[in-house]
């Protein structure tokens, strides 16, 4: 009985590891953030397993039942839509419950958007801060002001429809001349890195609304 956390590709399906394929083929069932998205991946991998939804809206309610299944002798794998479970995705509550109940948790290394964007930025990466998604409203301005004073490189996620607004806030609270990089569509056909000052990157995406799409990672140089 065990819980496996299995990273899945963030775009390019070739980024699935041999070990991930083996584990997904061996477990009794798979917990997925979106069963439709994960169903397509599993079909591509020729893996047929019971698939159960485990997402932000049912995470609290579902943990006890999942723990019970594992304690009954089942091995389960948790996957998210893309990347490593628990990194700005469901997973933390389940892992915490398993640890508290003495259930073994095994996390496989694999795809995540944070590291490729960070390494590609050209900013110092011996020390860095990962902010995930900033709050939409309450506390957002406070977080921007903290990033403005942060001496380490900062990485955060943003959704496409909030990117321009985020860049406007960055210019206002972090500084127009702060060096940043916006990475989008990592590992996919239209992967793009846009580099410059916050003001320059804002001007680029304002002038090219067709480029404001896909998964977004923002890397901000330290103060």
C-alpha positions in Angstrom: 0.0 0.0 0.0 1.5 3.3 -1.1 0.7 6.7 -2.6 2.8 7.7 -5.6 3.1 11.3 -6.8 3.7 11.1 -10.5 4.7 14.1 -12.6 3.2 14.3 -16.1 4.4 16.3 -19.1 3.8 20.1 -19.1 3.3 20.0 -22.9 5.6 17.7 -24.8 4.4 14.1 -24.2 8.0 12.8 -24.7 8.8 14.3 -21.3 7.1 11.4 -19.5 9.7 9.2 -17.8 10.0 5.4 -18.2 9.5 5.1 -14.4 6.3 7.2 -14.5 4.9 4.9 -17.2 5.8 1.8 -15.2 4.2 3.1 -12.0 1.0 4.3 -13.7 0.7 0.8 -15.2 1.2 -1.0 -11.9 -1.0 1.0 -9.4 -4.5 -0.1 -8.6 -6.0 3.3 -9.5 -5.1 6.8 -10.5 -6.2 10.1 -8.9 -6.4 12.9 -11.5 -7.0 16.6 -11.3 -9.0 16.4 -14.5 -10.1 12.9 -15.6 -10.6 14.1 -19.2 -7.1 15.5 -19.6 -5.5 12.6 -17.8 -7.6 10.1 -19.7 -6.2 11.4 -23.0 -2.6 11.0 -21.6 -3.3 7.5 -20.3 -4.8 6.5 -23.7 -1.7 7.8 -25.4 0.4 5.6 -23.0 -1.9 2.6 -23.5 -2.6 2.5 -19.8 -6.1 1.5 -18.6 -6.7 2.0 -14.9 -9.7 3.2 -12.8 -9.5 7.0 -12.8 -10.9 9.1 -10.0 -11.2 12.9 -9.8 -9.0 14.6 -7.1 -9.1 18.4 -7.6 -9.2 21.7 -5.7 -13.0 21.5 -5.3 -13.1 18.0 -3.7 -9.7 17.7 -2.2 -10.7 18.3 1.4 -13.7 16.0 1.3 -11.9 13.2 -0.6 -8.8 12.7 1.5 -10.3 10.5 4.1 -11.7 8.1 1.6 -8.4 7.9 -0.3 -6.5 7.2 2.9 -8.9 4.4 3.7 -8.4 2.8 0.2 -4.6 2.8 0.7 -4.9 1.4 4.2 -7.0 -1.4 2.7 -4.0 -2.4 0.6 -4.4 -0.3 -2.6 -1.6 1.5 -4.3 -2.7 4.8 -5.8 -1.0 7.3 -8.1 -1.8 11.0 -8.0 -1.3 13.1 -11.2 -2.2 16.6 -12.1 -3.1 18.1 -15.4 0.6 18.9 -16.1 3.8 18.9 -14.1 4.4 17.7 -10.5 1.4 17.2 -8.2 1.4 19.6 -5.2 3.2 22.4 -7.0 0.4 24.9 -7.3 -1.9 21.9 -7.8 -3.8 19.5 -5.5 -1.6 17.1 -3.5 -0.5 18.8 -0.3 -3.5 17.8 1.9 -3.4 14.2 0.7 0.4 13.8 1.3 0.0 15.4 4.7 -2.8 12.9 5.6 -0.8 10.0 4.4 2.3 11.0 6.4 0.2 11.5 9.5 -1.3 8.0 9.0 2.0 6.3 8.5 1.3 5.6 4.8 4.4 5.5 2.5 4.6 8.3 -0.1 6.9 8.0 -3.1 7.4 11.1 -5.3 8.9 10.5 -8.7 11.1 13.3 -10.2 9.9 14.7 -13.5 8.4 17.6 -15.3 7.7 21.0 -13.8 7.5 24.4 -15.3 9.5 26.1 -12.5 13.0 24.8 -13.2 13.2 25.1 -17.0 12.0 28.7 -16.8 14.4 29.5 -14.0 17.4 28.0 -15.6 16.6 29.7 -19.0 16.2 33.1 -17.4 19.9 33.8 -17.1 19.4 35.2 -13.6 21.3 33.9 -10.5 19.7 30.6 -9.5 21.9 29.5 -6.6 19.1 30.8 -4.4 15.5 31.6 -5.5 11.9 32.1 -4.3 8.9 30.3 -5.7 5.7 32.3 -5.2 3.2 30.1 -7.2 0.1 32.0 -8.1 -0.3 35.4 -6.4 -3.6 36.1 -4.6 -6.2 37.5 -7.0 -7.3 40.3 -4.7 -6.6 40.3 -0.9 -2.9 40.4 -0.2 -1.8 40.7 -3.8 -0.3 44.2 -3.5 1.5 43.1 -0.3 3.1 40.2 -2.2 4.3 42.5 -5.0 5.9 44.9 -2.5 7.7 41.9 -0.9 9.0 40.8 -4.3 10.2 44.3 -4.9 12.5 44.0 -1.9 13.5 40.3 -2.5 17.2 40.0 -3.3 16.8 36.4 -4.7 15.4 35.5 -8.1 11.6 35.1 -7.9 9.5 32.7 -9.9 5.7 32.8 -10.1 2.9 31.5 -12.2 0.2 33.6 -13.9 -2.8 32.8 -16.1 -2.9 34.3 -19.6 -5.9 36.5 -19.0 -4.2 38.1 -16.0 -0.7 38.5 -17.5 -0.9 42.1 -18.7 -2.5 43.2 -15.5 0.2 41.4 -13.5 2.9 43.2 -15.6 1.2 46.5 -15.0 1.3 45.8 -11.3 4.9 44.8 -11.5 5.8 48.1 -13.1 4.0 49.9 -10.4 5.1 48.0 -7.3 8.4 46.3 -8.3 9.8 48.8 -10.7 9.7 49.6 -14.4 13.4 48.8 -14.8 13.5 45.5 -13.0 14.8 42.7 -15.3 12.3 39.9 -15.9 11.5 37.0 -18.3 8.1 35.7 -19.2 8.2 32.1 -20.4 5.1 30.6 -22.1 4.2 27.3 -23.7 7.3 25.6 -22.2 8.2 22.4 -24.0 5.5 23.0 -26.7 5.8 23.9 -30.3 5.3 27.6 -29.7 7.6 27.9 -26.7 8.6 31.6 -26.2 10.9 33.5 -23.8 10.3 37.3 -23.6 13.1 39.1 -21.8 13.6 42.7 -20.8 12.6 45.2 -18.2 9.2 44.9 -16.7 8.2 48.0 -18.8 9.6 46.5 -22.0 7.9 43.1 -21.5 4.6 44.8 -20.7 4.9 46.9 -23.9 5.5 43.7 -25.9 2.5 41.8 -24.6 0.3 44.9 -24.9 1.3 45.2 -28.5 1.0 41.4 -29.2 -2.2 40.2 -27.6 -2.1 37.1 -29.7 0.9 36.0 -27.7 -0.9 36.2 -24.4 -1.8 32.5 -24.3 -0.7 29.2 -22.9 0.9 28.5 -19.5 2.8 31.4 -18.1 5.9 31.5 -15.9 7.4 34.8 -14.8 11.0 35.0 -13.6 12.0 38.3 -11.8 15.6 39.3 -11.1 16.4 40.0 -7.5 16.7 43.5 -6.2 
